[in-house]
Amino acid sequence: MADDLYSNPTHPTLPRTEEDCLDRLRLIRSRRVGAVTYHRLLAEHGSARAALAVLPEIARIAGVQGYAICPVEVVRAEMSQARAAGAVPLFHGANDYPQALMDLPDAPPALWAQGDLSLVQRPMVAMVGARNASSLGLRMARRLAEGLGQAGFTVVSGLARGIDAAAHAAALASGTVAVQAGGVDVIYPEENAQLAEDIRNRGLRLSEQPMGMAPQTRHFPMRNRLISGLSRAVIVVEAAARSGSLITARNAADQGREVMAVPGHPFDARASGCNMLLRDGATLIRGPSDVLEALGAPAQCSADTVAEMALCDDPLPGPAPTDRPLAEASALHSRILARLGPSPLAEDQLIRDLAMPPASLAAALLTLELDGQIQRQPGGLLSRA
């Protein structure tokens, strides 16, 4: 019986009707069916409906008692929820499915998408990094995203706080793809809700998880393999020695993608993962031109434009200074310390990164300096003690 169930591979048919789509969703949503098993079943039986018919017997042979496939009502409800959220399904092998994922053995059988589907047809580069990113790290992420976007690349990331959010925001005008760990209609973290809405309107959000699924710990490595799989290269801007960004980099290497990293100060823990990648052979990145050179991609903007972008300063914000209560002052101190590391940062750049007038920041800097938490260095530079 087992030989009959696993013999005579056939070419799987693409979904052409709503019933075909429902069958495919039922198969991947059934218990103990992951992406690799799904693709094997479809290759061996030719269609999701045929695979569903033999799945209970396969489970019985494997020693699973009382196995039941996913009820059709469950996937009908998911389809209805997707329509209400404006999400569309992308099935493996279909014309609108991201071609970059087709060569992965564990490519998601189905993706839910919100936004501009044309973005996945362009060359893509992923940017990942620390959630508690430094000021220099965030600045670098913005510069890379802007430069690569102008050169014709779609910027891919994971909608996390820190480096991910900075890269998405900087690439909104040129095109960005956010790969989510939970359902495409579930925003995590909540602080990125407005950014997620902007990406839906001007970019693309993708997820392989069911609609309404809250992200769980096991979902993030699964998301990371898609970030790298979609992209020609993965750039790690900042990462600790043990971080999800390094998982994405390892996935990229396993998938045959380029691994790139931005170097950092040896004393800054947020740079230790990047420095380890560089030690192990990753391409060192100092700006957009390094990425374009490594990929052999012609830029759609001139080298002078890229250089000017790397040197230009953000406009100074101008809200009037206000008195801050104790809790607000403590929060400001935390924001300042989060932006600083062992590598010195210009005070005027810190002011721009925090979007605050100099007068409002001066008192907080003085307090932190007197507390011994930051150090002033010649040339108007600041570093964390």
C-alpha positions in Angstrom: 0.0 0.0 0.0 2.8 2.4 0.9 4.5 1.8 -2.4 1.3 2.5 -4.3 0.9 5.8 -2.4 4.4 7.1 -3.1 4.9 5.9 -6.7 4.5 7.2 -10.2 5.3 11.0 -9.7 3.1 13.2 -11.9 3.3 16.8 -12.9 1.2 18.8 -10.5 -1.6 20.9 -12.0 -2.0 24.6 -11.2 -5.1 25.8 -9.4 -7.7 27.1 -11.9 -10.9 27.3 -9.9 -11.8 28.3 -6.4 -12.2 24.7 -5.5 -8.6 24.0 -6.6 -7.5 26.8 -4.3 -9.5 25.5 -1.4 -8.0 22.0 -1.9 -4.5 23.4 -1.9 -5.2 25.4 1.3 -6.7 22.4 2.9 -3.6 20.3 2.1 -1.1 22.8 3.6 -3.3 23.6 6.6 -3.7 19.8 7.4 -1.9 18.5 10.4 1.7 17.3 9.9 1.9 18.7 6.4 4.7 21.1 6.0 6.0 22.8 2.8 8.4 19.9 1.9 5.7 17.2 2.4 3.2 19.3 0.5 5.4 19.5 -2.6 6.2 15.8 -2.4 2.5 14.9 -2.2 1.6 17.2 -5.0 4.4 15.9 -7.2 3.4 12.3 -6.6 -0.4 12.6 -6.9 -0.7 15.4 -9.4 -3.3 17.5 -7.6 -4.2 18.7 -4.1 -7.5 16.8 -4.3 -5.8 13.5 -5.1 -3.3 14.1 -2.3 -6.1 14.8 0.2 -7.7 11.6 -0.8 -4.7 9.5 0.2 -3.5 11.6 3.1 -5.4 9.8 5.9 -4.1 6.4 4.7 -0.5 7.8 4.6 -1.0 9.0 8.2 -2.3 5.6 9.2 0.7 3.8 7.8 2.9 6.3 9.6 1.3 5.3 12.9 -1.0 8.4 13.3 -4.4 7.3 14.5 -7.6 9.2 13.9 -6.1 11.5 11.4 -8.4 14.1 9.8 -7.6 16.5 7.0 -8.3 20.2 7.4 -12.1 20.8 7.1 -13.2 22.8 4.0 -15.1 25.2 6.3 -11.8 26.3 7.9 -10.2 27.3 4.6 -13.5 28.9 3.3 -13.4 31.1 6.4 -9.8 31.9 5.7 -10.6 32.9 2.2 -13.5 35.1 3.4 -11.2 36.7 5.9 -8.6 37.4 3.2 -11.2 39.0 0.9 -12.3 41.3 3.8 -8.7 42.3 4.4 -8.0 42.9 0.7 -5.4 40.0 0.6 -5.0 37.8 -2.5 -3.5 34.2 -2.5 -0.3 33.4 -4.5 0.0 29.7 -5.1 3.3 28.0 -5.8 3.9 27.7 -9.6 1.4 30.3 -10.6 2.5 33.3 -12.7 2.1 35.8 -9.9 4.1 33.7 -7.4 7.5 35.1 -6.6 9.9 33.4 -9.0 12.8 33.8 -6.6 11.2 31.3 -4.2 10.6 28.6 -6.8 14.0 27.0 -6.4 13.6 26.5 -2.6 12.8 23.0 -1.5 10.6 24.4 1.3 9.1 27.2 -0.8 5.7 28.2 0.8 2.8 26.4 -1.1 0.7 29.6 -0.7 1.3 33.2 0.2 -1.1 35.9 1.2 -0.3 39.3 -0.3 -1.5 42.8 0.3 -0.3 45.6 -2.0 1.7 45.9 -5.3 2.4 42.4 -6.7 4.7 43.8 -9.4 7.4 44.5 -6.7 8.3 40.8 -6.5 9.1 40.7 -10.2 11.9 43.2 -9.8 15.4 42.3 -8.4 15.3 42.3 -4.6 17.9 42.9 -1.9 17.1 42.1 1.8 18.2 44.3 4.7 18.0 43.0 8.3 19.5 44.0 11.6 19.2 44.8 15.3 15.9 45.9 16.8 17.7 48.1 19.3 19.8 49.7 16.5 22.2 52.5 17.1 21.9 55.9 15.5 24.7 55.0 13.0 23.0 51.7 12.2 19.7 53.4 11.4 21.4 56.1 9.3 23.3 53.4 7.4 20.0 51.4 6.8 18.3 54.5 5.4 21.2 55.3 3.1 21.4 51.8 1.8 17.7 51.5 1.2 17.5 54.9 -0.6 20.5 54.1 -2.8 19.4 50.6 -3.7 15.8 51.8 -4.4 17.1 54.4 -6.8 19.2 51.8 -8.5 16.1 49.7 -9.3 16.0 47.2 -6.4 13.1 46.3 -4.2 14.1 46.4 -0.6 12.9 43.4 1.5 12.8 43.2 5.3 10.7 41.8 8.1 8.8 44.8 9.5 10.5 44.5 12.9 11.5 47.6 14.8 15.0 49.1 14.3 16.9 48.3 11.1 13.9 46.7 9.4 11.6 49.6 10.0 14.3 52.1 8.9 14.9 50.2 5.6 11.2 49.9 4.8 10.5 53.6 5.5 13.4 54.8 3.4 12.4 52.5 0.5 8.7 53.3 0.4 9.1 55.7 -2.6 11.0 53.1 -4.7 9.4 49.9 -3.5 9.6 47.7 -0.4 8.3 44.2 0.6 7.6 43.3 4.2 7.6 39.6 5.0 5.5 39.0 8.2 5.9 36.3 10.7 2.2 36.1 11.5 -0.8 36.5 9.3 -0.6 39.3 6.7 -3.5 41.0 8.5 -1.8 40.9 11.9 0.7 43.7 12.6 3.6 43.0 14.9 5.0 45.0 16.6 2.1 47.3 17.0 4.3 50.4 16.9 4.8 49.7 13.2 1.1 49.8 12.4 1.3 53.1 10.4 4.4 51.8 8.6 2.6 48.6 7.8 -0.3 50.5 6.4 2.0 52.7 4.3 3.6 49.5 2.9 0.2 48.1 2.1 -0.6 51.2 0.1 2.7 51.8 -1.6 4.6 48.5 -1.3 3.8 44.8 -0.6 3.2 42.7 2.5 3.5 38.9 2.3 3.0 36.0 4.7 2.7 32.3 4.4 0.7 32.0 7.7 -3.1 31.7 7.8 -5.1 34.9 8.0 -5.5 36.1 11.6 -2.5 34.1 12.9 -0.7 35.8 15.7 3.1 35.5 15.3 4.8 32.8 17.5 8.4 32.2 18.2 8.7 29.4 15.6 7.3 31.6 12.9 10.2 34.0 12.8 12.9 31.6 11.4 10.3 30.5 8.8 9.8 34.2 7.9 13.6 34.7 7.7 14.1 32.0 5.1 11.6 33.9 2.9 13.3 37.2 3.3 16.6 35.7 2.1 14.9 33.5 -0.5 13.2 36.4 -2.2 16.5 38.3 -2.5 19.6 38.3 -4.5 21.6 39.3 -1.4 21.1 39.8 2.3 22.7 42.8 4.0 23.1 42.7 7.7 23.5 46.2 9.1 23.8 45.5 12.8 23.4 42.2 14.6 24.5 40.7 17.9 26.4 37.5 18.0 23.2 35.6 18.7 20.4 37.1 16.7 17.7 36.3 14.1 19.6 38.4 11.6 22.3 35.8 11.6 19.7 33.1 10.9 18.7 35.0 7.8 22.3 35.3 6.8 22.8 31.5 7.2 19.7 30.9 5.2 21.0 33.2 2.4 24.2 31.2 2.2 22.4 27.9 2.2 20.1 29.2 -0.6 23.0 30.4 -2.7 22.3 34.1 -2.1 25.0 36.7 -1.4 25.8 37.6 2.2 26.9 41.1 3.0 27.6 43.0 6.2 28.3 46.5 7.4 31.3 46.5 9.8 31.0 48.0 13.3 33.1 48.9 16.3 34.6 45.9 18.0 33.4 47.1 21.4 29.8 47.5 20.2 27.8 44.2 20.9 25.4 45.3 18.2 28.2 44.9 15.6 29.6 41.6 16.8 27.4 39.5 14.5 28.3 41.6 11.4 32.0 41.4 12.2 31.7 37.6 12.6 30.1 37.4 9.1 32.9 39.5 7.6 35.5 37.3 9.3 33.8 34.3 7.7 33.8 35.8 4.2 30.8 38.0 3.9 31.2 41.0 1.5 32.0 44.2 3.4 29.5 47.0 2.7 30.2 50.7 3.1 27.4 52.1 0.9 25.0 51.4 -2.0 27.8 51.3 -4.5 29.5 48.4 -2.7 26.3 46.4 -3.0 25.9 47.2 -6.7 29.5 46.3 -7.4 29.2 43.0 -5.6 26.0 42.1 -7.5 27.4 43.3 -10.8 24.3 45.4 -11.2 24.3 48.7 -13.1 22.9 51.5 -11.1 20.0 53.6 -12.4 21.5 56.6 -10.7 25.0 57.9 -11.1 27.9 57.2 -8.6 27.8 60.9 -7.8 24.2 60.7 -6.8 24.9 57.7 -4.5 27.8 59.5 -3.0 25.8 62.7 -2.4 23.0 60.6 -0.7 25.6 59.1 1.7 26.8 62.5 2.7 23.6 64.5 2.8 22.1 65.5 6.2 18.5 65.1 7.3 16.7 68.5 7.8 16.7 69.8 11.3 13.4 69.5 13.1 12.0 72.6 14.7 9.4 71.9 17.5 9.7 74.3 20.4 11.3 73.0 23.6 9.0 72.0 26.4 9.3 71.1 30.0 9.5 67.3 30.5 8.1 65.4 33.5 10.3 62.8 35.2 8.9 59.8 33.2 9.3 61.6 29.9 12.9 62.6 30.8 13.7 58.9 31.7 12.3 57.8 28.4 14.4 60.4 26.5 17.5 59.1 28.4 16.8 55.6 27.2 16.3 56.8 23.6 19.7 58.6 23.7 21.5 55.6 25.1 19.9 53.3 22.6 21.3 55.5 19.8 24.9 55.7 21.2 27.6 53.0 21.3 31.3 52.8 21.7 31.8 54.3 18.3 31.6 58.1 18.5 28.6 59.9 17.0 28.4 63.6 16.2 26.0 65.5 18.6 24.2 67.2 15.7 23.6 63.8 14.1 22.0 62.6 17.3 19.8 65.6 17.4 18.6 64.9 13.8 18.1 61.1 14.6 15.9 62.0 17.6 14.1 64.7 15.8 14.5 67.2 18.7 15.6 70.8 19.0 19.1 71.2 20.5 17.9 73.1 23.5 15.6 70.2 24.6 18.4 67.7 24.2 21.2 69.6 25.9 19.9 69.1 29.5 19.4 65.4 29.0 22.9 65.0 27.6 24.4 66.9 30.5 22.5 64.7 33.0 23.8 61.5 31.3 27.3 62.9 31.2 27.3 63.8 34.9 26.0 60.3 35.6 28.9 58.8 33.7 26.7 57.1 31.1 28.0 59.0 28.1 31.4 60.6 27.2 32.1 63.7 25.3 35.1 63.6 22.9 36.8 66.4 20.9 35.0 67.6 17.8 31.5 67.5 19.3 31.4 63.7 19.4 29.5 61.5 21.9 29.9 57.9 22.8 28.4 55.6 25.4 30.6 55.0 28.4 
